[in-house]
Structures are given as structure tokens and as C-alpha cells.
Amino acid sequence: MPTVTMEFWRDEYLQGGACLEYSWVPEGLRRVIVLGAGQQQGASVDDVDDVSHVQVYVTRNDEPVASLENWQFPPGGPGPAPIERARVELHVRDMVAHGTVWYLDGTTVSDSRELEPVPRPCPTGN
């Protein structure tokens, strides 16, 4: 089965943890990446086939507090090919989340959403 990589990155990482709960569309299996204090990025390689979008259920940075829930990217319908890699970046200083997908044909698409100063829970209890 093909693999798809999810990368999770944040600019504020010296204090507090962070999390990303996501799934690959249309599979729908929820997955979690947790970052500890001092950890800027993490990744997960998942066995999934024919991915069209990323569903973010919740993403959160603990200090300073910034979060977002229920975001699907990229916008619109399926892209030109299946997704091979995606990246969610939390730019806490600017209070914005950026999502980028890379397709198997080499094209990329990005989207952004505003972060909120709300401490939303992650499924791990962090």
C-alpha cells in the first residue's frame, strides 16, 4: 500500500507542547502527532491510498496558546493527482496556520486559517 507523510511544524516551541489531530480524506482514520516542549516538528508516515484532502480536527500550541479546529485543505475538489505529502505549520507569532499538500505529479497547493487564543483539547489529553 502507498504511504503518505504528514509533517507538523511550529515556530513557538521552547515552552509547552503541541498537537495535531488529522485524517486523510477519504480514509477518515484519526491520527495524532504530539510535540513536547522544545520539539519544533514531527512527522507521521501513514499507509493510505488515493488521498485527496487533509482533515484537521484540532491543532494546538500550548505556550503561547493558539489553536484551530475543523479545517479541511486544500480548498475545492480533488487535485490533479493523489497527495503524497502534507505539512501543517503553526505560525503562532502571526496567529495563522498554513497547510500545504504535495501531489504525486509534483504540484503543490496551500491554504491558511487564522489561529484562535483558545486551549482546545487534543485526544491524547495534552
N, C-alpha and C positions, 0 to 999 in steps of 0.2 A: 504494500500500500504506500502511496506517496506520503511525504511528510511536508508539513507547513510549519514555519518558525514564527513565533510571536516574541518580539523584543519589547521590553518595558524599561523606560529611562526617566530620570527626573533631575532637575537642576538643583533642588534643595535636598541634600541627603545626609548632612552631618549629624542631625538630630532627628530622632523619631523614625518610624518605619513607613512603609507604603505598600499598597496592594493594587492588584488589577484582577478583577473577575471578568472573564470574557468567554465567548464561544465563537466557533467558526460557523458561518451560515452556508448551507442549510443544516449542518450536523446538529447544532444546538446543545452539545455536551459542555456544561460549565467547567471552566478550568480557572486556576488561580496562580498568580505569581506574587510572592511576598518578598519584599525587600526589607532588610533590617537597617538599623541606624548605621550610617557610614557606608551603606551599599547604594551605589548610584544606579546600577542597572542589573537586569536579569533577563533570562530568556527561557522559553519552553519550545521543544521540538515535538510536534503532535502528529500522530498518524491520522490523516484526514485526506479525503479525495474531493476534488471539484469544489473548492471553496470560492464563494462569490463575494462575501462581505464579512466584516468583523462586528460582533455584537458585544459592546461593553456594558455590563450590568452595573458595575461600580468600579471606580478607580479613586484612590485616596492617597494623599500625603499627610503625615501626622503633624510635623512641625516644620514650617507653619502649616496650619490646616487648610487644605484645598481638596475639593472632591467634585465628582461628576457622576451621574447615573443615567442609564438608559440612552445610550448613544450607539447608533449603527453607522458605520462608514465602510467604504466610500459612499457618497450620496448617489442616488439614481439606481438604475438597474445593474445587472451583471456586467462586468468589464469585458475586455477583448479576449481574455483567457483566464484560466483559474489563477487564484492567488498562490504565490509560493512563499511570501514572507510579509509580515506586517509589523509595524512599530507604533507604540503609543508613547508619547513624550509628555510629561507634565512640566510645563514651564510655570512653576509656582510664582516666581518673581513677577511674571506678567499675567498671572491668573488665567492661563489658557492651556488647553490640551490639544496636541496635534496628533493626528492619526495618518499614517501613510501605508499604502499597500503596494507591493511589487508583484506584477503579473508574470506568468511564465514566458510571455512574449517580450519581456524587457521593459514594458511601460510601467509608469507609476501614477498613482492618484493620491492626493492628500485632502484632508478635511480638518477643521478646527472647531472647538467648542470652548465656551467660557467656563472656567472653574468657579466653584462657589466656596465660601468660607464655612462649610458645613462638615462636621465629623461623621460621615456616613460609615456604617459598619461593613466590614468585609466578612465573608462566610467563615473565615478562619478564627473569628473572634478578636482580630487585631484592632 
